[in-house]
Amino acid sequence: MRRSVVRRCYATAGGYVFAKSAEEIAREQGLSRVARLASNENPASPSEAVIAAGLSALKEGNRYPAARAAAVTVALRRLHGDHAFLIGNGMDGVIETVVRTVVEPGDRVVISTPTFSFYNLTAAAQGAEVVEVPREPDFSVDPDRFVEACQGAKLAFLCTPNNPTGNVVPVDVVREILDRTDCLLFLDNAYIEFSDVDYRPLMREYDHLIEGRTMSKAYSLAGLRFGYAFVPEWLAPHLEQAATPFAVNSVALAAAEAALADRAHIHEVVAHVRRWRDRFMAEIPLPVAPSEANFILIDVAPMKGDEAMERLAAGGVVVRSCRSFPGLEDRYIRVSIGADWENELFLEKVRDLR
């Protein structure tokens, strides 16, 4: 009887699928430590300046955070230019605010798949009609198919570099989509620091574009959950109205502000990822999809993703099976770039999958 009060979209099994934790794998396999390569985390800790800023903010943890987050907004503009920004509790919080602001029950939301599942989960929770547009066999986006699906849509999601495939959508393809549709396009750039592509100039050209970013990856702040987005000026006050009050805590705000100024840390992290990404591409004895993110997608056929994941876990390496990504055949694993020892162990163990 109690179940009748639960909304239909939550009444059955489902929701976001988490990778097995390193602690869980270590316990199951009787290992003292395992390589954590499943969650696209940054193996490097935040810099000392960022840690100091966070600790300082913690001393005033009895007070609510700044309501308008003025200091971190100044830091964002110092880095990116005079844009309007939305901040949130990770990229997920930014996505939730955008969907809450613009989507009403029955509105069409378009998603390029396979991709990050949270777009679908959030849109469905808002009562949207979700339309998935499959990518091409090489994981590229066909602008004609995407634009056609966007006719009459309220919002569309396009991840680039895409999770879990790692490839980017060229700027000219994004521009073509924007030229041919008037629905709001959310460009998820969570992994953009690891790529040479820059979509920021498009924000000056189009007023129906949102560019979302996170500080969970290149900035080493996954545990503090800080995300932000470039948003059109006309939409900014409406997003602010819909946003959850005090969604980003004081420690995350202070750490994010300090991290945005620490360019040396970013350069070091990106260099590490690119160096190991090249080695992975060259040394893994299985088909690997080209990537411009901090992870790679590996085709383990004829094995299934779960089988490959379990075999690597037995050797102390935690990776992500891609079975749960809609639109992706169950023959892939996603592997993050980790610390040197983690990557070396993975290269040793992945050879046993042949």
N, C-alpha and C positions, 0 to 999 in steps of 0.2 A: 504494500500500500504506500509506504514511504517513497518508493521509486517513482510514483506518479508525479511527484513534484519536480523531478529532475528533467531538464530540457532534453528533447530527443537527441540532440547532437552529442550529449554526454551520457546518455542512458546505456550505451553499449561500450564494449571495449574499444580502445583507440587512444588518441592523443599523441603527444610528441614521444618519439622513440629515442631513449637514451642509450648511449653505448655502455657496455659493461665497464664498471670502474676498475681502475688498476688494483685497488685494494681487494676487490672481489676476485679478480683473476689470480692475484698472488695467493690468496687464501685457498682457492680451489686447487692450485697447482703446487702449493707448498713452497713458494718462492719467497725470497727475502725482498726482492724488488723486481719490478717489471718496467718495460719501456712503454710509456704512455703516448701512443700515437693514434688515438681514436677520435679526439675531440677538437682537432685543429687549434690546440692551445699553443702559446708561446712558451718554449722551455726556459727562457730567460726570465729571471725575476725583475720586477720594476727597478729602476735606477735608485741610487741612494737619495737623490733629490726628491723623487716621487714618494719614497717611503717616509722621508722626513716630513713632507707636506701632509701626508695622510695621518701620521702620528700626531702632528700638531692639531689637525682638525678633530681628532678623536678626543682631545682634552676638553672640547666643548660639545661633546656628544649629548649633553643634556639639553641642548638647544636645537630647534628645528633648523634645517638647512635654509640657505638663502632662497627666498620664494622665486625670484627672477633669474637666479644663477648668473648675475651680471659679470662676475669675474671670469668665469669660464667662457662666457660668450665673447668677452673682449679677447681672450686668448684664441678662440676659434677665428675671430675676424683678423687677428694679427697674422695668423697662419694662412688663411684662405681668402681674405678679402672681405669687403663689406656686404655680406649676405645676411639674409634672415635665417635663423637656426631654430630647430626644435631639438630639445634634449630629452632623453628618456632613460629608463632603467634597462640598459642594454639596447641593442637593435630591436629586440622583441618589444620593448616598451614603446619605442618610436613607432613600430608597425601598428601596435594596438591603438595608439593615439590617432594615427592617420585613419585607420579603418573606422574607429569610433566616430571620428569627425565627419566623414564623407559618405559612409555606406549605410543605407537603410534596408530593411528587409525586402528581399526581392530584387535588389540591385545586382547587376552583373559585375563580377570581378574576374579578370582574366589572369591566368598564371602560366608562364612558360615552364614546362616540365621536361625531365626530372629536375627537382630543385628542393630548396629548403621547405620543409613541410609546414612551418609556422604560418606562412601566408594563407594556406588553405584553412588551417585550424581557426585562425582569427576571423577570416571572412565568413566561414560557415557559422561561427558563433554569433556573428552579427546578423545572420539570416540572409546572407547573400546567395545568389546563384553563381556558383563557381564554375568557370569554364577553363579547362586545361588545354593548352596548346602544345602538343609534343614537339620536341626539337628534332632536328634531322639526325640521321644515323651517326654523323660525326659530332653531334651535340651543338651544331650551329643553329641559329634562329632564322627561320624563313620569314622575312618581314611581311610578305603578302598574307601568309596564314595568320600571323599575329595581328596584323591590322584588321583583317576581316573579322576576327574574333572580338576585336575591340569596338566594333560598331555598336553603339548603344550601351557600351559598358560605362560604369562610373569610375573604375580604378583597374589598373593593370600592374602586375609585378614582373620584373625582369632582373635576375641576379647575374652580375658580371664583375669579376670572375665568378663563375657559377659553382655553387655547392650542390652536388658533389663532383661535378665533371672537371672543374678547374679552368675551363676555357673562357675567354672574354668575347663579348659582343662588340664588333668594331664600332667606332664612334659614328661612322657614316650610316651604319644600319640603325643605330639608335636615333640618329637625326631623321632618317627616312620614316621611322615609326612615328616620331613626334610630328613630322610634317603632315602625315596622312591620317592622324586621329586626334580627337580633342579630349579623350578621356585622360584622367590624371595618371601619369606613369611614375611608379615608384621603382627607381633604379637602386638595387641593393648592391652597394660597393664595400661590403664588409672586408674584402680581401684586396682592396685596390692598392694598398701600399706595396704589395709584392709584384705589381704589374707596371708596365710602362704606359698604360693607357690613362688618359685624364679626361673625365667627362665634365669637369667643373665649368669650362667655358659655355657649355650648353645651358647652364642656369641663367646666363645673361640673355639667351636667345628665346627661351620658351617659358611661358608662365603656367604650364601644366606638367612640370617636371619636379620630382622630389628625388634628391640623391641621399640615400641613407648610408651612414658609416658607423663603425664601432671602434672602441678602444680595447676590445677583448683580444685582438690578434696581435698586430705589430707593436702595440703599446704595452703589452704584458699586463692588462688590467681585467682579465676575464672574471676574476673573483669579485671585482668591485662593480661590475655591471654598469658601464657608462656607454651610451650610444647617442648619436646625434644625426641630424639631417639638414641639408640645405633645402629650404622650402621657399615657394613663391611668396612675395610680400603680401599679396592679397589674402593668402590662406593662413598666414602666421597667426593673426589674432584669433581665428576660429580654432586652430589647433591648441593654442594656449587656453582657450575657454574649455575645451574638452579634456585636456591633460589631467592626469591624476595629481592632486596637490602633493608637493614635496616628494615626488617619485624618485628623485635621485638623492641619496644621502650625502651628508657633509663630507665624509671621508672620500667618497668617490669624486665629488666635485673638486676638492682640493688636489687629489692625486691626478685627476684629469688635467687640471690647469697646469700643474708642474710638468706632466708628461708631454703636453703639447709644445712646451718650450725646450724639451730635451731632444734635440734633433740627432745628437750623437748616438743615443740609444737606438733610435729608429734605423739609422744608417747601418749600424752593426747588426741589428736583427735581420734586416732585409738582405744584407750581404751573406749572412749565414744561411738563410733560406734559399737564396739563389744558388749558392755553392752546392748545397746538398740536393737541391732539386735537379741540378744538372747531373750529379752523380747517380741519383735514383734513375733518371731517364736512361743513363748510359749502362748501368750495371744490373738492373732488375731483369731477370731472364723471362719476363712475361710481357704481354702487350700493355703499354702504359699510355694513357691519354695525355696529350700536351696540356700543360698547366701553367697558369700565371698566378697561382695562389700559393699558400703555404702547406699544400697537401697535393697528393696525386691520386688518380683513379687507376686501379689495376684490374685487368680482365683475367680472372682465374679459371675460366672455363677449361675443361668440362666440370670443374668443381662449382659448387654453390658458394655464395658469399659466407654463409654461416660456417660451412666446413673449413674454408680457408682461415676464417677468423679463429676458430677453435684450435686448428693446428698451430697457428702462430702463437696463440695464447699458451699452449703447452710448452713453447720455447721461451716464454717470458715476454712476448710482444703483444700489446693490446692494439688492435686496429678496428676499424668500423666496417661491419658487413653492410652492404648497401641494399639488402633485401627490402628494407622498409621504405625506400624511395619510390613513390609511384611513378610509373613510366620508364623505369630502368630495369632491364633484365636481371634476374637473380644470378649474376655471375661476376659481380664486382666487389672489390673492397676499396675503402678509402684510407689512405695512410698519411698522417701528418708528418711534417718535418719536425724532428725532436732535437734533443741534445746530441752531441757527437756520439756518445756511447750508445744511445738509443738507436741512432741511425745505423751504426756499425752492426749492432746486434740484429736489427731488422734485415740488413743486407745479407747477413749470414743465414738467417732462418728462412728468408723468402726463397732461397735457392732450393730448399727442400720441398717447395710446392710444385716444382716442375714434374 
